[in-house]
Amino acid sequence: MKADIEHWTSRLAALAADCEVPGASLAYWYGSELHECATGVLNTATGAPVRADSLFQIGSVTKVWTATQMMLLVEQGRITLDTPVAEILPEFTVGDLHATAAITLRHLLTHTSGIDGDLFLDTGRGDDCLRRYVEACADLEQTFPVGDSHSYCNSGFVIAGRVVEQLTGKVWDQALREQICDPLGLTHTWTLPEDVLRFGAAAGHDEHGAVVAQWGLPRSVGPAGLICARAADVVAFGRAHLTPGALLADPAALRRAQVDLPHSYGGGRQWGIGWCLDEWDGHQVVSHTGDTIGQHAALWVLPEPGTVVAVLINGGRSVEFQHRLVTELLGDLHGIDVPAPLTPPEPPVDVDIEPFTGVYERAGSRIHVTAHEGGLRLRTEPTGILVGLARSRTLDLVAVDATTFVGRDAGDSLWDAVVFERRPDGPSYLHYSGRATPKAR
């Protein structure tokens, strides 16, 4: 089939129907050509159709854009990756004074700062919202000592966005336009609702296909996940990371491994600068996914063949949908065998589960791990500011090896991986959903 867009339009629609996805947009660069298709509706309440130029929320894919802004400043000699954040932001402090002094820009961009950082705090719509957010980080504690592990940290990228503001003298949204959007000619990439509304914009949907009550995230978390874009613009951004001089003199610097991941079953084995790094069937793959309220996005870049794929989704079984789509697409374009998600082994693995039981806790989440019918049961409990935003999940875990388990909540089609890390000379961690959660008791 190769790049037969009629075929992929049909497959996009079929997969969306099968995964109960209201609407989706696909764009990919292959064979020196952009290919685009779309299916479904932007909003089940209105029936407005998805078009190739419709805007979706790309969520945490935004983080790669923020990392790119930072690397532009590095290439200009304004900072280095090892510049301490506190040297740039006088308002920056966290709960641990040693961590405040030790955290560098590299730590922020590689999720190794240890900041307990799922702080989804609305500090208003004003141009000072990032500064006020950073000031509110003063009470954040450390999940682990600076640089000791990897734990996905939204707060770190908001802080990075504030560094961009401090060094450019522009609010983050404007700096984004001047540093990335305008040079690449991205006409359908915006951050603020009043700009997004000028285009056909997707609404998020819950698991039943109903439009969610809250359309987007607060402006204060912009650098961590606020960009809205059409799929073609996301592909153009990905292509810029394969072309020296398109934005960065050395875009490959962002995809050089910085840290090995303790949980390598969630999309990558290592982390670069902003990018998640993996290898599929002998091909390097750099990627990032993003979730907002009822929307999901994924961007994959394959440096060797120069192929870039972006898919934007507004509900349904989005993770299953994007995995099935990229598996078919890359298999067809390049013969790549995309790794299948982890599943329970046959025969079952016998593991001593007692050391893993207990309560694990970090900002916004308390995780209970208990013995259940000869195995383990994991139950997440949103806490603090995430109450009402995140839902509780219950997973009955099946052992894959001595420290790795898989489980799935009621209604889930894919298994989630959970990795336990026991350190004889330090805290024990539960690695799940990209986060390291220390054992509290």
NUDRENDO-881469 format. One line per field, with one value per residue (C-alpha): x, y, z; residue number from 1; residue in three letters. Coordinates in nm, 3 decimals, always signed. Example, Ala and Ser with C-alpha at 12.3 -4.5 7.8 and 13.67 -1.06 7.14 Angstrom:
BEGIN
xx = [+1.230 +1.367]
yy = [-0.450 -0.106]
zz = [+0.780 +0.714]
resi = [1 2]
resn = [ala ser]
! end
This chain:
BEGIN
xx = [+0.000 +0.291 +0.167 -0.178 -0.373 -0.710 -0.617 -0.505 -0.816 -1.020 -0.803 -0.815 -1.195 -1.212 -0.972 -1.153 -1.485 -1.333 -1.173 -1.475 -1.274 -1.503 -1.249 -0.886 -0.638 -0.331 -0.037 +0.290 +0.597 +0.718 +0.896 +0.957 +0.584 +0.325 +0.022 -0.291 -0.628 -0.897 -1.207 -1.501 -1.626 -1.466 -1.758 -2.021 -2.273 -2.247 -2.136 -1.880 -1.649 -1.275 -1.075 -0.704 -0.657 -0.857 -0.676 -0.639 -0.473 -0.132 -0.080 +0.265 +0.405 +0.435 +0.730 +0.949 +0.869 +0.969 +1.289 +1.360 +1.314 +1.568 +1.818 +1.789 +1.902 +2.183 +2.304 +2.297 +2.530 +2.275 +2.279 +2.414 +2.219 +2.407 +2.319 +2.140 +1.780 +1.824 +2.090 +1.827 +1.505 +1.529 +1.180 +1.269 +1.274 +1.141 +1.094 +1.450 +1.712 +1.986 +1.767 +1.690 +2.060 +2.139 +1.863 +1.986 +1.813 +1.925 +1.744 +1.423 +1.439 +1.519 +1.270 +1.553 +1.509 +1.324 +1.063 +0.731 +0.580 +0.220 +0.118 -0.174 -0.228 -0.431 -0.257 -0.483 -0.484 -0.245 +0.098 +0.247 +0.092 +0.420 +0.602 +0.323 +0.330 +0.706 +0.657 +0.396 +0.655 +0.819 +0.626 +0.705 +0.903 +1.154 +1.045 +1.413 +1.747 +1.834 +1.956 +1.898 +1.623 +1.367 +1.010 +0.787 +0.755 +0.508 +0.621 +0.977 +0.865 +0.659 +0.973 +1.166 +0.907 +0.956 +1.332 +1.248 +1.044 +1.323 +1.587 +1.378 +1.183 +0.865 +0.573 +0.612 +0.335 +0.496 +0.845 +0.709 +0.578 +0.901 +1.138 +0.952 +0.613 +0.704 +1.039 +0.869 +0.562 +0.323 -0.006 -0.219 -0.031 -0.164 -0.181 -0.464 -0.835 -0.912 -0.667 -0.769 -1.136 -1.057 -1.013 -1.208 -1.109 -1.163 -1.343 -1.235 -1.464 -1.497 -1.501 -1.873 -1.828 -1.973 -1.806 -1.601 -1.703 -1.363 -1.218 -0.851 -0.572 -0.497 -0.256 -0.013 +0.084 +0.138 +0.501 +0.409 +0.106 -0.098 -0.026 -0.314 -0.219 -0.315 -0.137 +0.059 +0.214 +0.321 +0.486 +0.662 +0.800 +0.919 +1.088 +1.277 +1.446 +1.591 +1.717 +2.017 +1.954 +1.575 +1.559 +1.863 +2.218 +2.239 +1.890 +2.045 +2.165 +1.811 +1.795 +2.120 +2.050 +2.071 +1.923 +1.818 +1.457 +1.384 +1.050 +1.119 +0.776 +0.596 +0.725 +1.101 +1.418 +1.595 +1.526 +1.701 +1.643 +1.264 +1.238 +1.161 +1.410 +1.359 +1.456 +1.198 +1.312 +1.660 +1.537 +1.588 +1.255 +1.220 +0.873 +0.642 +0.278 +0.039 -0.289 -0.518 -0.880 -1.032 -0.770 -0.454 -0.167 +0.140 +0.446 +0.703 +1.023 +1.240 +1.575 +1.714 +1.439 +1.332 +0.970 +0.760 +0.411 +0.159 -0.186 -0.433 -0.733 -1.028 -1.144 -1.223 -0.962 -0.696 -0.383 -0.501 -0.598 -0.264 -0.067 -0.264 -0.236 +0.141 +0.195 +0.010 +0.156 +0.523 +0.485 +0.351 +0.593 +0.915 +0.847 +0.909 +0.778 +0.654 +0.690 +0.363 +0.251 +0.354 +0.105 +0.089 +0.332 +0.247 +0.306 +0.260 +0.568 +0.588 +0.705 +0.723 +0.476 +0.498 +0.789 +0.586 +0.274 +0.226 +0.135 +0.330 +0.279 +0.374 +0.207 -0.140 -0.139 -0.155 -0.111 -0.223 -0.067 -0.229 -0.229 -0.535 -0.631 -0.270 -0.149 -0.126 -0.392 -0.293 -0.539 -0.461 -0.615 -0.595 -0.509 -0.478 -0.526 -0.580 -0.901 -1.174 -0.926 -0.785 -0.987 -0.905 -0.786 -0.771 -0.537 -0.502 -0.135 +0.019 +0.393 +0.609 +0.939 +1.073 +0.996 +0.771 +0.394 +0.108 -0.252 -0.552 -0.851 -1.208 -1.280 -0.914 -0.804 -0.427 -0.221 -0.029 +0.320 +0.424 +0.787 +0.895 +1.244 +1.388 +1.705 +1.893 +2.049 +1.753 +1.380 +1.178 +0.988 +0.687 +0.734 +0.400 +0.266 +0.612 +0.630 +0.851 +0.642 +0.833 +0.705 +0.559 +0.471]
yy = [+0.000 +0.233 +0.592 +0.523 +0.795 +0.650 +0.327 +0.507 +0.725 +0.406 +0.240 +0.550 +0.543 +0.168 +0.179 +0.479 +0.297 -0.016 +0.181 +0.409 +0.719 +1.016 +1.184 +1.166 +1.335 +1.169 +1.327 +1.165 +1.259 +0.978 +0.972 +1.349 +1.415 +1.505 +1.280 +1.380 +1.230 +1.269 +1.092 +1.139 +1.444 +1.719 +1.720 +1.448 +1.709 +1.917 +1.663 +1.904 +1.693 +1.656 +1.803 +1.774 +2.133 +2.087 +2.172 +1.919 +1.956 +1.786 +1.778 +1.677 +1.667 +2.039 +1.946 +1.874 +2.225 +2.376 +2.169 +2.299 +2.658 +2.589 +2.435 +2.738 +2.948 +2.699 +2.726 +3.106 +3.078 +3.229 +2.924 +2.569 +2.258 +2.246 +2.600 +2.588 +2.706 +2.927 +3.131 +3.235 +3.252 +3.445 +3.321 +2.951 +2.740 +2.399 +2.240 +2.105 +2.382 +2.151 +2.056 +2.423 +2.492 +2.168 +2.145 +2.234 +2.284 +1.935 +1.791 +1.969 +1.855 +1.491 +1.449 +1.379 +1.675 +1.463 +1.736 +1.583 +1.756 +1.696 +2.041 +2.138 +2.475 +2.749 +3.079 +3.282 +3.403 +3.694 +3.723 +3.659 +3.312 +3.121 +3.337 +3.281 +2.907 +2.889 +3.076 +2.815 +2.537 +2.643 +2.373 +2.086 +1.806 +1.569 +1.227 +1.135 +1.317 +1.532 +1.316 +0.987 +0.850 +0.942 +1.049 +1.231 +1.586 +1.837 +2.108 +2.088 +2.195 +2.484 +2.600 +2.557 +2.771 +3.039 +3.027 +3.093 +3.397 +3.530 +3.500 +3.622 +3.893 +3.752 +3.560 +3.191 +3.192 +3.477 +3.330 +3.005 +3.188 +3.377 +3.087 +2.801 +2.870 +3.166 +3.027 +2.700 +2.871 +2.697 +2.876 +2.624 +2.605 +2.809 +2.804 +3.035 +2.950 +3.282 +3.191 +2.826 +2.924 +3.084 +2.732 +2.409 +2.281 +1.936 +1.887 +1.612 +1.319 +1.077 +0.698 +0.707 +0.951 +1.249 +1.590 +1.662 +1.955 +2.129 +2.205 +2.263 +2.300 +2.630 +2.872 +2.829 +2.479 +2.597 +2.483 +2.137 +2.078 +2.364 +2.364 +2.304 +2.222 +2.046 +1.718 +1.860 +2.130 +1.865 +1.671 +1.986 +2.037 +1.675 +1.715 +2.020 +1.782 +1.590 +1.894 +2.086 +2.455 +2.432 +2.548 +2.414 +2.382 +2.039 +1.894 +1.551 +1.677 +1.641 +1.273 +1.171 +0.951 +1.125 +0.867 +0.501 +0.451 +0.229 +0.147 +0.074 -0.056 +0.275 +0.388 +0.414 +0.277 +0.609 +0.981 +1.250 +1.625 +1.639 +1.323 +0.965 +0.729 +0.372 +0.120 -0.068 -0.359 -0.208 +0.147 +0.439 +0.598 +0.927 +1.008 +1.178 +1.132 +1.370 +1.357 +1.638 +1.621 +1.374 +1.419 +1.230 +1.292 +1.104 +1.206 +0.959 +1.051 +0.789 +0.955 +0.686 +0.681 +1.038 +0.942 +1.148 +1.050 +1.247 +1.133 +1.346 +1.190 +1.327 +1.035 +0.664 +0.393 +0.631 +0.443 +0.122 +0.322 +0.499 +0.177 -0.019 +0.266 +0.315 -0.062 -0.089 +0.227 +0.163 -0.201 -0.098 +0.190 +0.034 -0.325 -0.235 -0.474 -0.237 -0.400 -0.525 -0.402 -0.617 -0.894 -1.166 -1.453 -1.816 -1.999 -1.757 -1.641 -1.727 -1.422 -1.339 -1.050 -0.958 -0.710 -0.504 -0.450 -0.114 +0.247 +0.454 +0.830 +1.142 +1.474 +1.416 +1.038 +0.771 +0.413 +0.118 -0.221 -0.512 -0.889 -1.014 -1.371 -1.487 -1.188 -0.811 -0.545 -0.184 +0.099 +0.460 +0.740 +1.099 +1.344 +1.719 +1.926 +1.618 +1.524 +1.564 +1.572 +1.219 +0.905 +0.619 +0.301 -0.058 -0.309 -0.675 -0.737 -1.039 -1.102 -1.088 -1.127 -1.075 -0.700 -0.635 -0.678 -0.600 -0.514 -0.343 -0.160 -0.259 -0.176 -0.137 -0.324 -0.290 -0.398 -0.138 -0.225 -0.166 -0.199 -0.223 -0.104 -0.204 -0.026 -0.177 +0.160 +0.386 +0.414 +0.165 +0.290 +0.192 +0.295 +0.338 +0.577 +0.729 +0.831 +0.709 +0.687 +0.620 +0.371 +0.561 +0.267]
zz = [+0.000 +0.085 +0.087 -0.066 +0.115 +0.013 +0.186 +0.502 +0.505 +0.504 +0.769 +0.991 +0.981 +1.044 +1.339 +1.487 +1.469 +1.623 +1.910 +1.965 +1.875 +1.789 +1.561 +1.453 +1.223 +1.073 +0.891 +0.792 +0.592 +0.369 +0.037 +0.035 +0.055 +0.319 +0.342 +0.540 +0.623 +0.886 +1.012 +1.244 +1.429 +1.635 +1.878 +1.918 +2.034 +1.716 +1.459 +1.312 +1.093 +1.147 +0.859 +0.792 +0.913 +1.236 +1.560 +1.842 +2.179 +2.156 +2.532 +2.648 +2.296 +2.380 +2.601 +2.298 +2.169 +2.506 +2.504 +2.154 +2.275 +2.548 +2.306 +2.079 +2.376 +2.444 +2.085 +2.117 +2.417 +2.656 +2.886 +2.906 +2.991 +3.320 +3.426 +3.764 +3.738 +4.045 +3.861 +3.606 +3.807 +4.132 +4.226 +4.189 +4.501 +4.602 +4.943 +4.961 +4.970 +4.840 +4.546 +4.479 +4.434 +4.247 +3.984 +3.636 +3.304 +3.202 +3.502 +3.400 +3.037 +3.120 +3.408 +3.653 +3.889 +4.143 +4.187 +4.291 +3.996 +3.888 +4.007 +3.782 +3.941 +3.772 +3.842 +3.616 +3.257 +3.307 +3.147 +3.492 +3.523 +3.478 +3.731 +3.980 +3.908 +3.973 +4.300 +4.399 +4.351 +4.680 +4.867 +4.628 +4.786 +4.626 +4.505 +4.497 +4.523 +4.221 +3.933 +4.116 +3.892 +3.627 +3.697 +3.451 +3.579 +3.436 +3.676 +3.546 +3.200 +3.330 +3.511 +3.185 +3.008 +3.269 +3.197 +2.832 +2.939 +3.158 +2.885 +2.590 +2.768 +2.608 +2.752 +2.669 +2.408 +2.214 +2.246 +2.104 +1.798 +1.739 +1.808 +1.636 +1.476 +1.257 +1.133 +1.035 +0.888 +1.125 +1.067 +1.257 +1.589 +1.882 +2.260 +2.373 +2.329 +2.161 +1.884 +1.860 +1.822 +1.485 +1.348 +1.369 +1.714 +1.865 +2.195 +2.432 +2.503 +2.793 +2.768 +2.679 +2.390 +2.575 +2.548 +2.862 +3.081 +3.073 +2.731 +2.810 +3.063 +3.243 +3.079 +3.370 +3.253 +2.894 +2.843 +2.968 +2.749 +2.604 +2.229 +1.988 +1.631 +1.312 +1.244 +0.949 +1.172 +1.423 +1.140 +1.019 +1.369 +1.378 +1.038 +1.167 +1.412 +1.119 +0.932 +1.071 +1.030 +1.001 +1.362 +1.543 +1.415 +1.581 +1.633 +1.688 +2.027 +2.159 +2.070 +2.237 +2.538 +2.874 +3.110 +3.104 +3.209 +3.510 +3.344 +2.977 +2.878 +2.832 +2.494 +2.533 +2.685 +2.737 +2.757 +2.559 +2.578 +2.565 +2.352 +2.451 +2.279 +2.164 +1.898 +1.694 +1.482 +1.449 +1.374 +1.611 +1.706 +1.892 +2.011 +2.254 +2.341 +2.510 +2.698 +2.800 +2.914 +2.670 +2.396 +2.299 +2.058 +1.942 +1.739 +1.606 +1.423 +1.250 +1.174 +0.942 +0.676 +0.758 +0.823 +1.064 +1.183 +1.392 +1.501 +1.698 +1.875 +2.075 +2.286 +2.285 +2.335 +2.211 +2.320 +2.155 +1.845 +1.806 +1.864 +1.607 +1.358 +1.388 +1.380 +1.049 +0.902 +0.979 +0.888 +0.549 +0.482 +0.610 +0.707 +1.072 +1.334 +1.607 +1.953 +2.094 +2.437 +2.731 +2.818 +3.087 +3.021 +2.966 +3.190 +3.484 +3.676 +4.046 +4.246 +4.616 +4.628 +4.996 +4.962 +4.711 +4.921 +5.088 +5.019 +4.765 +4.754 +4.561 +4.484 +4.344 +4.381 +4.649 +4.528 +4.739 +4.661 +4.843 +4.828 +4.640 +4.551 +4.548 +4.350 +4.378 +4.338 +4.261 +4.328 +4.247 +4.450 +4.317 +4.593 +4.635 +4.325 +4.103 +4.282 +4.022 +3.732 +3.745 +3.813 +4.043 +3.871 +3.996 +3.836 +3.930 +3.860 +3.689 +3.724 +3.410 +3.593 +3.945 +3.949 +3.647 +3.647 +3.410 +3.488 +3.338 +3.473 +3.394 +3.030 +2.931 +2.620 +2.675 +2.973 +3.175 +3.298 +3.659 +3.771 +4.134 +4.228 +4.566 +4.670 +4.965 +5.051 +4.978 +4.916 +4.718 +4.414 +4.211 +3.848 +3.673 +3.411 +3.373 +3.738 +4.019 +4.336 +4.660 +4.914 +5.209 +5.434]
resi = [1 2 3 4 5 6 7 8 9 10 11 12 13 14 15 16 17 18 19 20 21 22 23 24 25 26 27 28 29 30 31 32 33 34 35 36 37 38 39 40 41 42 43 44 45 46 47 48 49 50 51 52 53 54 55 56 57 58 59 60 61 62 63 64 65 66 67 68 69 70 71 72 73 74 75 76 77 78 79 80 81 82 83 84 85 86 87 88 89 90 91 92 93 94 95 96 97 98 99 100 101 102 103 104 105 106 107 108 109 110 111 112 113 114 115 116 117 118 119 120 121 122 123 124 125 126 127 128 129 130 131 132 133 134 135 136 137 138 139 140 141 142 143 144 145 146 147 148 149 150 151 152 153 154 155 156 157 158 159 160 161 162 163 164 165 166 167 168 169 170 171 172 173 174 175 176 177 178 179 180 181 182 183 184 185 186 187 188 189 190 191 192 193 194 195 196 197 198 199 200 201 202 203 204 205 206 207 208 209 210 211 212 213 214 215 216 217 218 219 220 221 222 223 224 225 226 227 228 229 230 231 232 233 234 235 236 237 238 239 240 241 242 243 244 245 246 247 248 249 250 251 252 253 254 255 256 257 258 259 260 261 262 263 264 265 266 267 268 269 270 271 272 273 274 275 276 277 278 279 280 281 282 283 284 285 286 287 288 289 290 291 292 293 294 295 296 297 298 299 300 301 302 303 304 305 306 307 308 309 310 311 312 313 314 315 316 317 318 319 320 321 322 323 324 325 326 327 328 329 330 331 332 333 334 335 336 337 338 339 340 341 342 343 344 345 346 347 348 349 350 351 352 353 354 355 356 357 358 359 360 361 362 363 364 365 366 367 368 369 370 371 372 373 374 375 376 377 378 379 380 381 382 383 384 385 386 387 388 389 390 391 392 393 394 395 396 397 398 399 400 401 402 403 404 405 406 407 408 409 410 411 412 413 414 415 416 417 418 419 420 421 422 423 424 425 426 427 428 429 430 431 432 433 434 435 436 437 438 439 440 441]
resn = [met lys ala asp ile glu his trp thr ser arg leu ala ala leu ala ala asp cys glu val pro gly ala ser leu ala tyr trp tyr gly ser glu leu his glu cys ala thr gly val leu asn thr ala thr gly ala pro val arg ala asp ser leu phe gln ile gly ser val thr lys val trp thr ala thr gln met met leu leu val glu gln gly arg ile thr leu asp thr pro val ala glu ile leu pro glu phe thr val gly asp leu his ala thr ala ala ile thr leu arg his leu leu thr his thr ser gly ile asp gly asp leu phe leu asp thr gly arg gly asp asp cys leu arg arg tyr val glu ala cys ala asp leu glu gln thr phe pro val gly asp ser his ser tyr cys asn ser gly phe val ile ala gly arg val val glu gln leu thr gly lys val trp asp gln ala leu arg glu gln ile cys asp pro leu gly leu thr his thr trp thr leu pro glu asp val leu arg phe gly ala ala ala gly his asp glu his gly ala val val ala gln trp gly leu pro arg ser val gly pro ala gly leu ile cys ala arg ala ala asp val val ala phe gly arg ala his leu thr pro gly ala leu leu ala asp pro ala ala leu arg arg ala gln val asp leu pro his ser tyr gly gly gly arg gln trp gly ile gly trp cys leu asp glu trp asp gly his gln val val ser his thr gly asp thr ile gly gln his ala ala leu trp val leu pro glu pro gly thr val val ala val leu ile asn gly gly arg ser val glu phe gln his arg leu val thr glu leu leu gly asp leu his gly ile asp val pro ala pro leu thr pro pro glu pro pro val asp val asp ile glu pro phe thr gly val tyr glu arg ala gly ser arg ile his val thr ala his glu gly gly leu arg leu arg thr glu pro thr gly ile leu val gly leu ala arg ser arg thr leu asp leu val ala val asp ala thr thr phe val gly arg asp ala gly asp ser leu trp asp ala val val phe glu arg arg pro asp gly pro ser tyr leu his tyr ser gly arg ala thr pro lys ala arg]
! end
